[in-house]
Amino acid sequence: MAKSVAVLGAGGKMGFRVTRKFVEAGYDTRAVEVGDIGRARLAEVGIAAVDQTAGLDGAEVVVLALPDSLIGKVAHEIVPKLAAGTMVVILDAAAPYAGALPERADITYFVGHPCHPPLYNDETDPAARADVHGGVAKQAIVCALMQGPEAHYELGAEICRVMWSPVMRTHRVTVEQLAILEPGLSEMIAMPFVDMMAEAVEVCAGTYGIPREAAFDFLIGHLNVEIAMWFGYSPKVPSDAALRVMAHARKYLIKDTWLDVLSPPVVKDSCELIVQGRTA
Ligand SMILES: NC(=O)c1ccc[n+]([C@@H]2O[C@H](COP(=O)([O-])OP(=O)(O)OC[C@H]3O[C@@H](n4cnc5c(N)ncnc54)[C@H](O)[C@@H]3O)[C@@H](O)[C@H]2O)c1
């Protein structure tokens, strides 16, 4: 087990969650945070932020919990100063897949990402049932060893299991596969459909005069049964009529090329868009 971990961006949304997990797990945790809001958030739970030099001094693992558009800039500043064999952990595939990390062969680059607690789960505790981000409810995680000795895979996976505990499954993927999962599957497939469903509820209410709560209840309940049936949590028994209208509606909703959003060139372009902070 690595003993010392520096978290850069320790007071941010993800950094704050993972820094507390390292402290709880007994790591020598160095919380590096430049923002006043982040430093105040850390101070509220008794974690003192340290400056970057003190944080990196002797750290075996450096977690970059930074905005994806800053990861390349900060990595180019700090990686030349790290001791050989140090592991740098990045929490999203965008910057690594877009080629934003500096070349240095004797440093390990490890990329991990939480899956977030599943929609259908066995949690019974109210706090766990209400936890959609992770940290209270169990979740799976995905991990990729981008470069470094094979033995570092288990070290990186262990770091990710601490950050995102409680973890029920760890999946090993490549960095490209992780980028296909996010931004691809989660943000370029799932999120647009969710966004369109929310918009459709407003159209039911605003254009067709259906009480908004009726449209909402109707959609959420049908989503519950449809997701359960399509993803194997319940027998798939839709009516023949429902399947026929679904096929009919797909012609209105979806271009034949829709699955191209998961292709490596489109995913790479999206990662570059994230890293460069530009809009499409
Ligand atoms: N937010 C999420 O739910 C979530 C989920 C999965 C993965 N991630 C990944 O986690 C990473 C961080 O995302 P976030 O949403 O927590 O970002 P964020 O903007 O909430 O936090 C970033 C923090 O970094 C700090 N910071 C900026 N420059 C710094 C520097 N040079 N040194 C130290 N601190 C610095 C900022 O003050 C801020 O507190 C990203 O790679 C993101 O893709 C986030």
The ligand as an SDF file (V2000), in Angstrom:
LIG
                    3D

 44 48  0  0  0  0  0  0  0  0999 V2000
  -17.3490   16.2640  -10.2140 N   0  0  0  0  0  0  0  0  0  0  0  0
  -17.6070   14.9770  -10.4400 C   0  0  0  0  0  0  0  0  0  0  0  0
  -18.6860   14.4550  -10.0950 O   0  0  0  0  0  0  0  0  0  0  0  0
  -16.5700   14.1050  -11.1230 C   0  0  0  0  0  0  0  0  0  0  0  0
  -16.8790   12.7490  -11.3760 C   0  0  0  0  0  0  0  0  0  0  0  0
  -15.9030   11.9190  -11.9410 C   0  0  0  0  0  0  0  0  0  0  0  0
  -14.6610   12.4510  -12.2640 C   0  0  0  0  0  0  0  0  0  0  0  0
  -14.3950   13.7850  -12.0490 N   0  0  0  0  0  0  0  0  0  0  0  0
  -13.0860   14.3000  -12.4410 C   0  0  0  0  0  0  0  0  0  0  0  0
  -12.4550   14.8770  -11.3050 O   0  0  0  0  0  0  0  0  0  0  0  0
  -11.5930   15.9300  -11.7480 C   0  0  0  0  0  0  0  0  0  0  0  0
  -11.9380   17.1900  -10.9660 C   0  0  0  0  0  0  0  0  0  0  0  0
  -13.2510   17.5910  -11.3330 O   0  0  0  0  0  0  0  0  0  0  0  0
  -14.1510   18.4630  -10.3430 P   0  0  0  0  0  0  0  0  0  0  0  0
  -15.5320   18.4310  -10.8990 O   0  0  0  0  0  0  0  0  0  0  0  0
  -13.9270   18.0220   -8.9370 O   0  0  0  0  0  0  0  0  0  0  0  0
  -13.4880   19.9040  -10.5480 O   0  0  0  0  0  0  0  0  0  0  0  0
  -13.7070   21.2120   -9.6460 P   0  0  0  0  0  0  0  0  0  0  0  0
  -13.6250   22.3740  -10.5780 O   0  0  0  0  0  0  0  0  0  0  0  0
  -14.9100   21.0650   -8.7720 O   0  0  0  0  0  0  0  0  0  0  0  0
  -12.4440   21.2380   -8.6680 O   0  0  0  0  0  0  0  0  0  0  0  0
  -11.1440   21.5430   -9.1000 C   0  0  0  0  0  0  0  0  0  0  0  0
  -10.3800   22.1390   -7.9210 C   0  0  0  0  0  0  0  0  0  0  0  0
   -9.0210   22.3380   -8.3200 O   0  0  0  0  0  0  0  0  0  0  0  0
   -8.5690   23.5450   -7.7160 C   0  0  0  0  0  0  0  0  0  0  0  0
   -7.3620   23.9690   -8.4230 N   0  0  0  0  0  0  0  0  0  0  0  0
   -7.2640   24.5960   -9.6280 C   0  0  0  0  0  0  0  0  0  0  0  0
   -5.9630   24.7620   -9.9590 N   0  0  0  0  0  0  0  0  0  0  0  0
   -5.2280   24.1860   -8.9660 C   0  0  0  0  0  0  0  0  0  0  0  0
   -3.8280   24.0240   -8.7440 C   0  0  0  0  0  0  0  0  0  0  0  0
   -2.9110   24.4480   -9.6250 N   0  0  0  0  0  0  0  0  0  0  0  0
   -3.4260   23.3960   -7.6100 N   0  0  0  0  0  0  0  0  0  0  0  0
   -4.3390   22.9640   -6.6910 C   0  0  0  0  0  0  0  0  0  0  0  0
   -5.6810   23.1090   -6.8400 N   0  0  0  0  0  0  0  0  0  0  0  0
   -6.1220   23.7030   -7.9750 C   0  0  0  0  0  0  0  0  0  0  0  0
   -9.7550   24.4720   -7.8400 C   0  0  0  0  0  0  0  0  0  0  0  0
   -9.6410   25.5690   -6.9410 O   0  0  0  0  0  0  0  0  0  0  0  0
  -10.9030   23.5210   -7.4820 C   0  0  0  0  0  0  0  0  0  0  0  0
  -11.1450   23.4910   -6.0790 O   0  0  0  0  0  0  0  0  0  0  0  0
  -11.7890   16.0550  -13.2520 C   0  0  0  0  0  0  0  0  0  0  0  0
  -10.7820   15.3050  -13.9160 O   0  0  0  0  0  0  0  0  0  0  0  0
  -13.1580   15.4390  -13.4540 C   0  0  0  0  0  0  0  0  0  0  0  0
  -13.3480   14.9360  -14.7780 O   0  0  0  0  0  0  0  0  0  0  0  0
  -15.3140   14.6120  -11.4800 C   0  0  0  0  0  0  0  0  0  0  0  0
  1  2  1  0
  2  3  2  0
  2  4  1  0
  4  5  1  0
  4 44  2  0
  5  6  2  0
  6  7  1  0
  7  8  2  0
  8  9  1  0
  8 44  1  0
  9 10  1  0
  9 42  1  0
 10 11  1  0
 11 12  1  0
 11 40  1  0
 12 13  1  0
 13 14  1  0
 14 15  2  0
 14 16  1  0
 14 17  1  0
 17 18  1  0
 18 19  2  0
 18 20  1  0
 18 21  1  0
 21 22  1  0
 22 23  1  0
 23 24  1  0
 23 38  1  0
 24 25  1  0
 25 26  1  0
 25 36  1  0
 26 27  1  0
 26 35  1  0
 27 28  2  0
 28 29  1  0
 29 30  1  0
 29 35  2  0
 30 31  1  0
 30 32  2  0
 32 33  1  0
 33 34  2  0
 34 35  1  0
 36 37  1  0
 36 38  1  0
 38 39  1  0
 40 41  1  0
 40 42  1  0
 42 43  1  0
M  CHG  2   8   1  16  -1
M  END
$$$$
